[in-house]
Amino acid sequence: MSNHNEAADGSLCCSGADPVVRIKRARKGLPDFVQSVNLKYVKLGYHHLMSHFLTLCLLPLIAITLLQASQMNYQDFQTLYLQLQLNLITVLLVSAIMVFGSTVYIMTRPRSVYLVDYACYRPPDHLQVNFNKFMDHSRLTGDFDESSLEFQRKILERSGLGVETYLPEAMHCVPPRPSMSTAREEAEQVMFGALDNLFKSTNVKPKDIGILVVNCSLFNPTPSLSAMIVNKYGLRGNIQSFNLGGMGCSAGVIAIDLAKDMLQVHRNTCAVVVSTENITQNWYFGNKKSMLIPNCLFRVGCAATLLSNKASEKRRAKYKLVHVVRTHKGAQDTAFRCVYQEQDDHGKTGVSLSKDLMAIAGGALKTNITTLGPLVLPISEQLLFFVTLVARKLCNDAKIKPYIPDFKLAFDHFCIHAGGRGVIDELEKNLQLSPIHVEASRMTLHRFGNTSSSSIWYELAYTEAKGRMKKGHRVWQIAFGSGFKCNSAVWQALRNVKPSPNSPWQDCVDRYPVEMAN
């Protein structure tokens, strides 16, 4: 369980990359990570693949046996029966081995984890903030000098955000009212709003929840956010509750992974995962440029997800969890400090984004997809990639171009964390995706802004609202977070998925996609 108990290491992700990249021209774009793939991560991916080697071998054997049996007639079965009577010891031994093997397989195989449904919180319209209102309020606070105000204006223009994103109630006041009390109000509003919709759409009673995981990076009061939910809904006393803090925008995938692990231990139960971020108490009121970016990009959002390991839930579930792959670069000092909560020279607290952020994100992504590739790519793509990689390593010849695996053959939909316009642009380029593959990410950024760890669920909701999710489709959710981390979750649709009731896109999806200004 040590992987889940990470100390607070910041909260932001690559969201600030776009403005930072424009300021620091020397650091533009993600690195071409396919040029320097490390073989050890390929081996790690193949290790995951080979861990299911027994299952892969048994399936063809069973198929061949059934095929042979289907071709036998009555005379053949009678002859086989007489032979078995003469070899009773052999029959008993084979039967014992088969029973033992079947028992071991059933006891050790991972339990399927189903995503029954999820809900994304949509704030009331009076909390919307357009660019003019944002700039007017920033000026009226009196905390920002002219240089900082102009810097924020340029970030907003280039960010990819629209004019209908949301800020919490306390930040609409002049002057703003950041406090513990208003931060709690924001947390309650978004978490309870998402959970109310989830319980209503699934008809699940709060008492039926056996596992609760909440992730929020920068607001971790006592009692915890998970305790607030237990108290609000009267959850049962033996609930397994967890509160993940300081784990950044990729914490939503980490929370799913933790819930998945708990569902392997606890039979016949449900888990709720709540992913959010708190803005009220973490607004930066200084003039350090690298710490102003989060103010411009982060917006209100929350997602609540219902998972289950009950076989009976498969009939109504939307998705099945296929893979989770997590990558952590925190052992490197530059990666550890690239998204860092600190005080500026005047003692004002904020989150600073390093100029190396894009390069570090690219390295984490390279590691993550190299591990994920063997698990999801067709054999043809794996062979081409592996042969090219080995040839480059053995020949040490830069003229041999690296083969870029076509992840479009493995996934039908992509939910790339809507951290910033620059990140989405670079992933589209490096993974050779088409505009429709990144449409959900761009439109989520435009409509809701960077909602941190919940953004990948708003993107999935967009895909559903467009009617694009069909039975058998695979979805790749990929998120970046402080530390530095890159985490992936792969889901498979169990049916033609329709949007959930009270979808955040239900009355506006017809207006999208919109054309993004350059």
Number of C-alpha atoms within 10 A of each C-alpha: 7 5 9 16 12 12 11 18 22 27 26 33 32 30 31 33 29 25 22 24 20 15 13 11 10 9 17 19 22 23 18 15 19 21 15 15 18 16 16 12 18 22 14 15 21 17 15 14 15 14 10 11 11 10 13 12 10 11 11 11 12 11 11 12 11 11 11 10 12 9 8 10 9 8 9 11 12 10 10 11 11 10 12 13 11 10 10 11 11 12 14 12 11 12 12 12 12 12 12 12 12 12 11 11 13 11 10 10 11 13 18 16 25 28 25 21 20 28 30 29 26 21 20 8 10 11 17 20 20 15 17 11 13 20 17 12 16 22 15 12 13 10 13 19 13 10 11 18 18 13 16 24 17 13 22 22 14 17 26 24 28 20 17 16 27 24 24 26 18 21 21 18 12 12 13 16 16 18 13 13 12 17 22 18 15 22 24 16 15 25 25 20 19 24 26 14 20 26 17 13 15 17 9 13 11 17 13 13 19 23 24 25 24 25 30 27 26 23 23 18 12 8 8 16 25 21 17 18 20 18 11 12 14 11 19 14 9 8 15 15 18 21 19 25 25 23 31 30 37 32 31 32 27 27 25 23 21 19 24 22 15 19 24 16 11 13 13 13 16 25 25 25 25 31 33 28 30 25 25 26 20 19 21 22 17 20 20 17 16 17 26 25 26 23 22 23 25 27 23 27 31 30 27 28 21 24 27 29 23 16 12 10 16 18 11 14 21 23 25 22 20 16 15 19 19 22 18 19 19 16 10 12 11 16 24 19 20 26 29 21 22 14 15 16 10 9 9 15 18 24 25 24 26 19 21 19 26 25 19 23 25 22 22 22 23 23 24 23 27 23 25 25 21 24 21 21 18 15 11 9 19 19 14 14 19 17 13 17 22 12 14 18 16 9 10 10 10 10 8 13 13 19 16 16 23 17 19 15 11 18 18 17 23 25 27 26 33 37 33 27 22 26 25 21 17 19 17 16 15 16 14 15 16 11 12 12 19 20 22 28 26 28 24 31 29 24 22 27 30 32 31 35 35 30 32 30 24 31 27 23 25 25 24 20 22 16 13 15 25 16 14 15 19 23 22 22 23 25 31 31 30 33 31 32 28 30 25 24 22 20 22 23 20 21 16 14 19 16 21 21 14 17 20 21 24 15 10 10 16 11 8 16 14 13 7 12 8 7
